[in-house]
Amino acid sequence: MRHQSGGEVIVVTHTTILVVDDDQVILQSFARTLEQRGYDVETAATGHEAIVRCKNVSYDVVLLDIKLPNIDGTQLLKELHAVSDTMIKIMVTGYASLDSALQSLLLEADAYVLKPVEPR
């Protein structure tokens, strides 16, 4: 989006975020909180839906739940790396373990965050 101010062109870009979680309450909560902070947010309730969306839209950030019904979040992380190596990928879980944290970081997740997430 371009705005002109006193002869100066200002380019405004919006960060696009995809939230992937099978819990609708969490999807809505993340979306509402992030949208209130000015982000463009889309949601996906399954790993398959996330892959399809990422093939069609260039997201800046994806928040991935580790426990998904049709695919493990770390497997989804691998598949999304193949779709986009520039998208920031953040693993989010309510079932933290040393194994899932290490696996996520070894698979080059950009961050590993525990639920519940407190907005700041």
Helices and strands as residue ranges (DSSP letters): E 2-5, E 8-11, E 16-20, H 24-36, E 40-44, H 47-56, E 61-65, H 73-83, E 88-93, H 98-106, E 111-114
